[in-house]
Amino acid sequence: MKVLVTGAAGFIGSALSIRLLDRGYKILGIDNHNDYYNPELKEARLARFLDHPNYNHIRMDIEDGKAVEELFKKHQFEGVVNLAAQAGVRYSIDNPSAYINTNMVGFGHILEGCRHNNISHLVYASSSSVYGSNTKMPFSVHDNVDHPLNLYAASKKANELMAHTYSHLYDLPITGLRFFTVYGPWGRPDMALFKFTKAILAGEKIQVFNYGKHSRDFTYIDDIVEGVVHVLDRPAKPNPLWSGDNPDPGTSTAPWRLYNIGNNNPVELMDYIEALENSLGIKAEKELLPLQPGDVPDTYADVDDLVEEFGYKPLMNVKQGVENFVRWYKEYNSF
C-alpha cells in the first residue's frame, strides 16, 4: 500500500512512518520543517528512517496548494494520513493566522488532492481540544462539540466539518481521530512532560497551571500509532442507522467517522509530575499558577467505539510511559 504521511518529521508522523514501513507499506512523507520548535529534533526523528528503501521525503508545505495538487497527481497514493498541523493551544492565542493557514487552508488542499485522485481512505488528526466547554465525562464522539475554547480547537472542529462535506459530496471515505494528550519519546518540546523534564534537570521551577488541579487522559505515542494503523486499514463506511431526526455527531450517511484515541484513564497532573519525579530521582520545585486562557481543566476519552469496531484500546500506563520518555530524553540530550 502506498501512503502519504503529512507531518512526517513530527512527533506522531515520524513514529507512524516507522510503524507503516515495518508493515511493508511504501511511504512518501512530507513536512515543512518549520521552526515552531528546534528543527534539529525533526531532523533527528527523520534520520531514523530516511534511508529506508520504501521511504521518500519531500520538504514542502501543505499551504502550497499547487505543490499539493502536483504531489497527488504524480504519486497516486492509495491512503493518506494527514498529521501536518500547527499544534499548541497557547501558541494559537497569539498566532491565530498560523492555525487558519495550515490547519484549515492546508487541510483543504489535502481534501482536494484526495477528491481528485481516487484515494481509498483519508485519516486525519483531530484533537481532544474540540470538546472545549463540554464537562460531561467521558468525552464521547456522539456528543456535540460546538464550544471550542481556543483557535487550535476551532481549527480541528473545522477540519471535521470540512471532511464531512467532502465525504458527503464526493463519497470519499474519511476518518478523523481525536488524539488525547500524546506523550512519549521524541515528543514535542512545547508539551508539559518535555518542559517539566528540562526544568527539573536544570534545577529550575516547573510551572503548574490551574494550581495542579488538572486531569488528563495521557496517551502514549505507541498507542496512538497503533490506533491509526488499525483505522487506516479499514476505510470509513456510512452508518445505515443514521437519522436526521436524531443526528449522531460521530457518524453519518456518508463514509465519514470520528473516533477518540485516548487511554480511557485520566491521571491527575500532580500524579503525572510524581511519576516524572520518581523516574528522574529528583523532587520538582513547583510554581502554582492559575488556569491558562484556552485550557480545559480535564479530559477523559470514551473509546468504546474503538474497542467495539477495531478490538483495540490503548494500554500503556503513565508510570512506564514516563520512564520510557525520561530514558530517551537523557540519551538524546547526553545526560
C-alpha positions in Angstrom: 0.0 0.0 0.0 1.3 3.4 -0.9 0.6 6.0 1.7 1.2 9.8 2.0 2.0 10.9 5.6 2.0 14.6 6.1 3.9 16.0 9.1 6.3 13.0 8.7 9.1 14.6 10.7 6.7 15.5 13.5 6.2 13.6 16.8 3.3 11.4 15.7 4.2 11.4 11.9 7.7 10.0 12.4 6.5 7.3 14.7 3.7 6.3 12.4 6.0 6.3 9.4 8.3 3.8 11.1 5.4 1.6 12.0 4.0 1.6 8.5 7.4 0.9 7.0 7.7 -2.1 9.3 4.4 -3.3 7.9 5.8 -3.2 4.4 4.0 0.0 3.2 5.6 2.4 0.8 5.6 5.8 2.4 6.0 9.3 1.0 6.5 11.7 3.8 6.2 15.5 3.6 7.0 18.1 6.2 7.7 21.8 6.1 10.4 21.6 8.8 9.3 24.9 10.3 10.9 26.4 13.4 7.9 26.3 15.8 10.4 24.3 17.9 14.0 23.4 17.3 14.1 21.9 13.8 17.1 19.7 14.8 14.7 17.4 16.7 12.7 16.9 13.5 15.9 16.1 11.6 16.9 13.6 14.3 13.5 11.9 14.2 13.6 11.7 10.4 17.2 10.3 10.4 15.8 7.1 12.0 14.1 6.0 8.8 15.1 8.5 6.0 17.3 5.8 4.3 14.7 3.1 4.3 14.2 1.7 0.8 10.4 2.2 0.9 10.6 5.8 2.2 10.8 9.0 0.3 10.8 12.5 1.8 9.8 15.9 0.4 10.2 19.2 2.2 7.1 21.1 1.4 4.2 22.9 3.0 0.5 21.8 2.7 -0.3 25.5 2.5 1.1 25.4 -1.1 -2.0 24.3 -3.0 -0.2 23.9 -6.3 2.6 21.8 -4.8 0.0 19.6 -3.1 -2.0 19.2 -6.3 1.1 18.1 -8.3 2.2 15.7 -5.5 -1.1 13.8 -5.6 -1.1 13.7 -9.4 2.4 12.4 -9.6 2.4 9.7 -6.9 -1.2 8.3 -6.9 -1.5 7.3 -3.3 -3.9 4.7 -2.0 -4.1 6.1 1.5 -3.4 9.4 3.2 -2.7 10.2 6.8 -2.8 14.0 7.5 -0.8 14.8 10.6 0.6 18.1 9.4 -0.8 20.9 11.6 0.1 23.9 13.6 0.0 22.5 17.1 -0.3 24.0 20.5 -3.1 25.6 22.4 -1.3 28.6 23.9 0.5 29.5 20.7 -2.8 29.8 19.0 -3.8 32.7 21.3 -1.0 34.9 20.0 -0.6 33.5 16.5 -4.1 32.7 15.1 -3.3 33.1 11.5 -0.8 30.2 11.6 -3.7 27.9 12.5 -6.0 29.2 9.8 -3.3 28.9 7.1 -2.1 25.4 8.0 -4.9 23.6 9.8 -7.7 24.9 7.6 -6.4 26.1 4.2 -3.7 23.4 4.2 -6.2 20.7 5.1 -8.5 22.0 2.3 -5.6 21.3 -0.2 -5.3 17.7 1.2 -9.0 17.2 0.7 -8.8 18.4 -2.8 -5.9 16.1 -3.5 -7.9 13.2 -2.2 -11.0 14.2 -4.1 -9.3 14.3 -7.5 -7.1 11.2 -7.2 -9.3 8.3 -6.0 -7.9 8.0 -2.5 -9.3 4.9 -0.8 -9.1 6.4 2.7 -8.1 9.7 4.3 -7.3 9.6 8.0 -6.6 12.9 9.7 -5.6 14.1 13.2 -8.3 15.9 15.2 -7.9 16.6 18.9 -9.5 16.2 22.3 -9.3 20.0 22.3 -12.5 20.1 20.3 -14.5 19.1 23.4 -13.9 22.7 24.7 -16.5 23.7 27.3 -18.0 20.2 27.5 -18.0 18.8 31.0 -19.9 15.5 30.6 -17.3 12.7 31.1 -16.0 10.7 29.5 -15.9 12.7 26.3 -17.8 10.9 23.5 -17.7 11.4 19.8 -21.5 11.1 19.9 -21.8 14.4 21.9 -21.9 17.8 20.2 -18.7 19.8 20.3 -19.8 23.3 19.4 -17.9 25.4 22.1 -14.2 25.4 21.4 -12.0 27.5 23.8 -9.1 28.3 21.5 -8.4 28.6 17.8 -6.4 25.3 17.7 -9.6 23.5 18.8 -11.8 25.6 16.4 -9.5 24.7 13.5 -9.7 21.0 14.4 -13.5 21.2 14.6 -13.5 22.9 11.2 -11.4 20.0 9.8 -14.1 17.6 11.0 -16.8 19.6 9.3 -14.8 20.1 6.1 -14.1 16.4 6.0 -17.8 15.5 6.3 -18.7 17.8 3.5 -16.1 16.2 1.1 -17.2 12.7 2.3 -20.9 13.6 1.6 -20.4 15.3 -1.8 -17.7 13.0 -3.3 -18.3 9.7 -1.5 -14.8 9.9 0.0 -14.0 7.6 3.0 -12.6 9.9 5.7 -11.9 9.1 9.4 -11.0 11.7 12.0 -9.1 10.7 15.1 -9.3 12.8 18.3 -6.0 12.3 20.0 -5.8 12.8 23.8 -2.6 14.4 25.2 0.1 12.4 23.4 3.4 11.9 25.2 6.5 9.7 24.9 10.0 9.5 23.4 10.7 12.0 20.6 7.9 14.3 21.8 7.4 18.0 21.2 9.4 20.4 23.4 6.3 22.6 24.0 4.5 19.7 25.8 4.4 19.6 29.6 6.4 16.4 30.0 9.3 17.7 27.9 9.2 21.2 29.6 9.0 19.7 33.1 11.9 17.3 32.5 14.1 20.0 31.1 13.4 22.3 34.0 13.8 19.7 36.8 17.2 18.6 35.4 18.3 22.2 35.2 17.3 22.8 38.8 14.5 25.2 37.8 10.9 25.5 39.0 8.2 24.0 36.9 5.1 26.0 36.1 2.0 24.1 37.2 -1.2 25.7 35.9 -4.7 25.6 37.5 -2.8 25.1 40.7 -2.3 21.4 39.7 -6.0 20.7 39.6 -5.9 19.2 36.1 -6.5 15.7 34.9 -5.5 14.5 31.5 -6.1 11.3 29.6 -2.4 11.0 28.8 -1.9 8.6 25.8 1.4 7.0 24.9 2.8 7.6 21.4 2.9 3.8 20.5 -0.8 3.5 21.5 -1.7 6.4 19.3 0.2 5.0 16.3 -1.3 1.5 16.7 -4.8 3.2 16.7 -4.0 5.0 13.5 -2.8 1.8 11.8 -6.0 -0.1 12.9 -8.2 2.7 11.4 -6.2 3.2 8.2 -6.6 -0.4 7.2 -10.4 -0.1 7.3 -11.9 2.8 5.3 -14.8 4.6 6.9 -18.3 3.4 6.0 -21.8 5.0 6.2 -23.9 4.4 9.2 -27.1 2.8 7.9 -29.0 3.7 11.1 -28.1 7.4 11.0 -31.2 9.7 11.2 -31.6 13.4 10.6 -34.3 13.4 13.3 -31.7 12.4 15.9 -28.3 13.2 14.3 -25.3 11.4 15.7 -22.3 13.7 15.6 -19.8 10.8 15.3 -21.2 9.0 12.3 -23.1 9.9 9.0 -24.9 8.7 6.0 -21.6 9.5 4.3 -18.5 7.3 4.7 -17.2 9.5 7.5 -16.3 8.6 11.1 -14.8 10.1 14.2 -13.0 8.1 17.0 -11.3 9.1 20.2 -7.9 7.6 20.8 -7.1 8.1 24.5 -6.0 6.0 27.4 -9.5 5.9 28.9 -7.9 6.5 32.3 -7.4 10.2 33.3 -4.5 10.9 35.6 -4.2 13.9 37.9 -1.5 16.3 36.8 0.2 16.1 40.2 0.4 12.3 39.9 1.9 12.7 36.4 4.5 15.0 37.9 5.2 12.5 40.7 5.8 9.8 38.1 8.3 12.1 36.5 10.0 12.9 39.8 10.3 9.2 40.6 11.8 8.5 37.1 14.3 11.3 37.5 15.0 10.7 41.2 14.6 14.4 41.7 11.9 16.3 43.5 10.4 19.2 41.5 10.1 22.7 42.8 6.6 23.8 41.7 5.3 27.3 40.8 1.5 27.0 41.1 -0.3 29.3 38.7 -4.0 29.9 37.6 -5.7 28.2 34.7 -4.3 29.5 31.4 -6.6 31.1 28.8 -7.8 28.5 26.3 -7.1 25.5 28.6 -9.6 22.9 29.8 -9.4 21.5 33.3 -9.9 17.8 32.5 -10.0 15.4 29.6 -11.3 11.7 29.6 -11.7 9.7 26.4 -14.7 7.4 25.8 -13.1 4.7 23.5 -16.0 2.3 23.3 -16.3 2.6 19.5 -12.6 2.0 19.0 -12.8 -1.2 21.1 -16.0 -2.4 19.6 -15.1 -1.8 15.9 -11.4 -2.5 15.9 -10.8 -4.6 19.0 -8.2 -2.1 20.1 -7.6 0.0 23.2 -4.5 1.9 24.4 -2.7 0.1 27.2 0.5 1.9 28.3 0.3 3.1 31.9 1.7 6.5 32.8 4.5 5.2 35.1 6.1 3.1 32.4 5.4 5.7 29.7 7.1 8.5 31.6 10.1 6.2 32.4 10.4 5.5 28.7 10.4 9.2 27.9 13.0 10.0 30.6 15.3 7.3 29.3 15.0 8.7 25.8 15.4 12.3 26.9 18.6 11.6 28.8 20.1 9.7 25.9 19.1 12.3 23.3 20.5 15.1 25.4 23.6 13.2 26.6 22.8 13.3 30.3 
